[in-house]
Amino acid sequence: AGIQHILGSSAASSAAGRSEVGLRMPAMATAYTTQGSVPGSPPMNMSGSLKGVSAGTQRRTFKDKLLNMLEEAEQQEAEALREAQSQDKKSLSIALLLEGRPEAFVDFFNVSHGAPGGPSTSGREEDVELPQEALLLLKAQLSKADAARVDGNVEAHFSAFKVQAKYFLQLGRLRHAEFFLRRAQRLARDAGWVKGDLEAGVALGLVYEELLDVDAAVSCHEQRLKVASDHMLNDDMAAAYESLTHVYLGVAEKEEKAGDVTAALTGFSKCLSAAERAGNAVVAAKAHFRMGMLHFGAGRMPDATFHLRRFVEDGAAALGDRVAEGVAHTTLAQCLRSSGDAAGSIALLEAYLDSAGRSSTEQHGPAMACCSLGTIYHEQGDAQRAVTMFERFFEIARALGDRRVLDTARFNLGVARGTLRMPAYAAAVAGDLPKLLEWKASRAGL
């Protein structure tokens, strides 16, 4: 026996309706008859016109007319609002031209007519029309920016673009914010202003992350890193590495979910490099763990052993994930067994069980470790130790309440106990054959 591893009614209603109408007809006929009308005909006024039908028709016509009037009024109001906004945009645009600011006029026209806009991923779509306060602020800040450009004041010019970007970020207009951040970044680069370039790059990278434009976000953060490296700005380099760490991690996890192991490994490798440079031990540990599991799944045991050992020795404590720690120890032990290092596998699992025994919050890891140790001892022919490990595995499985794990533990324990008792049973059979035959005869059918 092998050891299992843990790894109607419409017709009735119509009849009822006919019955009710039949019951009401005599009363209606009586009422009409008392008025001197023909039985079964509707009441008539003195002129012989139909009172009920005419009044009902007038009421319905009035209601329809009222609804039509309300709808037309709403359409006229919306049209008037669009016309007023159009007039506002025109008047503000003309004002910029009269002030002698053609560049500000071009930017105002592009932004107010939706040129830099697009669908927003922040939960709502960007409207084509900007609110009145946005148009006024836009005109004022573009005037300030153009005045600062004429005066050669780079910081004031940059600040005007930054105010606009911040305002559109608050509105959720990410594409408009991107427009002004790119203008600010280009201004800083043209002026050779490193601080402004990095500041705009940070905000621009975050906007691209919100837009889920991963390639643009990576390119933006990598450009930040290059600028910071060229000018030996250690703090900005660390911040750029930190941003790249999270972007690379998101890309790698997405590729892993899609089943592209090669792309996922590339993403985790970049994430690991950036995390180590940024000093982010938590993300580095997560990258080691995921890379080790991916290599193990692909059958690359040496690579899996390297990353899982790094996680077990250095990263498990930083990550603080007891489940991942148990999986890593069990998988690493299996890698060592496959390479012929059974002693190393046993030492690893025993050390893990010793440390995990001090924590009672998570027991899935110890359960897997006991199962793996029992399997190794069983393969080595050490039945007594195998039974001991499988008994411990069975007790933990009962406490967990997992039916699948409990079935595995029960089966493995039965196999190990059978193996342990087999020598004594064989000796008893060989030493007292007549008694065995007598026992078999007593169980024969009559």
Stockholm file with secondary structure:
# STOCKHOLM 1.0

chainA/1-446         AGIQHILGSSAASSAAGRSEVGLRMPAMATAYTTQGSVPGSPPMNMSGSLKGVSAGTQRRTFKDKLLNMLEEAEQQEAEALREAQSQDKKSLSIALLLEGRPEAFVDFFNVSHGAPGGPSTSGREEDVELPQEALLLLKAQLSKADAARVDGNVEAHFSAFKVQAKYFLQLGRLRHAEFFLRRAQRLARDAGWVKGDLEAGVALGLVYEELLDVDAAVSCHEQRLKVASDHMLNDDMAAAYESLTHVYLGVAEKEEKAGDVTAALTGFSKCLSAAERAGNAVVAAKAHFRMGMLHFGAGRMPDATFHLRRFVEDGAAALGDRVAEGVAHTTLAQCLRSSGDAAGSIALLEAYLDSAGRSSTEQHGPAMACCSLGTIYHEQGDAQRAVTMFERFFEIARALGDRRVLDTARFNLGVARGTLRMPAYAAAVAGDLPKLLEWKASRAGL
#=GR chainA/1-446 SS CCCCCCCCCHHHHHHHHHHHHHHHHHHHHHHHHHTTSCTTSCCBCTTSCBHHHHHHHHHHHHHHHHHHHHHHHHHHHHHHHHHHHHHHHHHHHHHHHHTTCHHHHHHHHHHHTTTTCCCCSSSSCCCSSCCHHHHHHHHHHHHHHHHHHHHTCHHHHHHHHHHHHHHHHHHTCHHHHHHHHHHHHHHHHHHTCHHHHHHHHHHHHHHHHHTTCHHHHHHHHHHHHHHHHHTTCHHHHHHHHHHHHHHHHHHHHHHHHHTCHHHHHHHHHHHHHHHHHHTCHHHHHHHHHHHHHHHHHTTCHHHHHHHHHHIIIIIHHHHCCHHHHHHHHHHHHHHHHHTTCHHHHHHHHHHHHHHHTTCCSCCHHHHHHHHHHHHHHHHHTCHHHHHHHHHHHHHHHHHHTCHHHHHHHHHHHHHHHHHHHHHHHHHHHHHCHHHHHHHHHHTSCC
#=GC SS_cons         CCCCCCCCCHHHHHHHHHHHHHHHHHHHHHHHHHTTSCTTSCCBCTTSCBHHHHHHHHHHHHHHHHHHHHHHHHHHHHHHHHHHHHHHHHHHHHHHHHTTCHHHHHHHHHHHTTTTCCCCSSSSCCCSSCCHHHHHHHHHHHHHHHHHHHHTCHHHHHHHHHHHHHHHHHHTCHHHHHHHHHHHHHHHHHHTCHHHHHHHHHHHHHHHHHTTCHHHHHHHHHHHHHHHHHTTCHHHHHHHHHHHHHHHHHHHHHHHHHTCHHHHHHHHHHHHHHHHHHTCHHHHHHHHHHHHHHHHHTTCHHHHHHHHHHIIIIIHHHHCCHHHHHHHHHHHHHHHHHTTCHHHHHHHHHHHHHHHTTCCSCCHHHHHHHHHHHHHHHHHTCHHHHHHHHHHHHHHHHHHTCHHHHHHHHHHHHHHHHHHHHHHHHHHHHHCHHHHHHHHHHTSCC
//
